[in-house]
């Protein structure tokens, strides 16, 4: 899967992860918060997620299973429908 951030196309790794006792679908940049993507761009994607999915979860808060997280270039979504909406908004079809 590819994702477009401010016209920078990046390949994302899609997987699942267990976090604080819940299973999350993840979309991760292979190099974390890669320097090809400026902080403004990461912030704009996180802001979009906050507007749709509510406040970002704290990944280090023990015993919580927030709806979504962003950490080190990875987005974690507890609900498959949130992950699907994220991909629909930010994905770029490869040709």
Secondary structure, 3 states (H helix, E strand, C coil): CEEEECCEEEEEEEEEEEECCEEEEEEEECCCCCCCCCHHHHHHHHHHHHHHHCCCCCCCCCCCCCCEEEECCEEEECCHHHHHHHHHHHECCCC
